[in-house]
């Protein structure tokens, strides 16, 4: 993470920590543009404990990230079109849910 007069923050420390997985390392670099001083600090993630939150929601988010990474790696337009068609076919097979907002006041 580098910050400077013409260099905005690339990512917040909180976002970097939350995106990290076990055994990942986050390197934070600090610079002084006046004197040229530089310091690098490495933070290693030994373990991750989640104390709050819905486990299914966290798992769903991780799966979506994995799917997005896989799709981004596909070069073939035909393969992407086939993947989209398959996703839509699978969604049609799912039971329909009634998504009404009965509890939401107007």
N, C-alpha and C positions, 0 to 999 in steps of 0.2 A: 504494500500500500504506500504510494508516494503522493505527497501533497506539496504544493508550492504555489508561487505567485501566478503562474500560468498553467498550473497543473491541478485540477480539482481532484477531490478524493475519488479514487477508483472504486472503492467499496468501503462501507462502514465496517468497523471492527465487529460490531454486533452481527451484521450479515455474514461476515467471514466466519465467525465462530459458529453461527447457527447452520451454515452450509457445510461445515467441516464434518468429516466422519472420523471414526476411531482410527488411530494411527496416522492421521493427517498432520501436516505441519503448516502453520501460518507464519509467514515472515513479514514483519513490519519494519519498514525502513524510515528513519528520520534523517533529515538533512538540514543544515544551516546554510542558507544561500549567501550569508554575509561572510562567514569565515571558512566555509567548505567542510565543516565537520559532518561526519556521517556515522550513523549507528544502525545496525541491523539487529533485530530481536526475533528469535524463533520461538514459537509457542507450539508445543506438541500436545496433541489430544490423546490422552491415555484411555479414557473411558467417557461414555456419554450416559447420563442419567436423565430421564424425563420424569418430572414429578407431577406435571399437570398436562392436560390435553387428552384428546380422544385418540387412542391408539390406532383405530381404523382410519381416521383422518390423516394421521402421520404416515401410515403405511400407503394410503392412496396417493398422497403427495409424492412419496418416494417412487412409487410405480410410475406416476405421470412423468417425473423427471427422467426415469430410465427409458420410457417410451419415447420421449422427446429427443433424448440423446441418440437412440437407435434410428429414429426417423431422420434426424439431421445428418447421419452418416450415410444415408442411402443416396446414391448419385442418380440412379435410374428413375426417370419420370414415370415409366410404366410400372415399376415396382411400387412407387408411392401411390399411384392410382389404384393398384391392386390392393394395397394395404388399406386405403380409405374405403374401398368397396367392401372389404372384409369386415372392417369395423362397423360400417353401416348395416351389413347383414347380421352381425352379432347383436347389434342394438335392437333390430327388429324382432329378434328371437326372445329378447328379455320381456318379462311381463310389464305391461304399462302401469305406471303409478299415477295416481290422481294428484296433481300438483296444484291444489287450490290454496288460496291464502285466506282460509276461513278465520284464522286467529288474528289476522292483521287488521287493525282498525283503519278505516279510511279517513 
